[in-house]
Amino acid sequence: METSNQPQNNPKKQQFNSLLKYSGLAMQMGATIALMAWIGYWLDGYFHTSKPFLTLGFLLLGTIASILSLIRQLR
């Protein structure tokens, strides 16, 4: 009986690995957007702005950064 060191082409394992990869990307996107929104919210409080300009700006910046990161990782 021979044992090979080559991985078997198990479709369930490949499907599970893809699921982990894409769910990790989604979690990373959500964390990036949430962190940038929190930074903007904190800066709005620190500078006592009358409207949430920094929150919206950092939220937009986080969204753009996470989309660019997603595009790079999917290539």
Secondary structure by P-SEA (a helix, b strand, c coil): ccccccccccaaaaaaaaaaaaaaaaaaaaaaaaaaaaaaaaaaaaaccccaaaaaaaaaaaaaaaaaaaaaaac
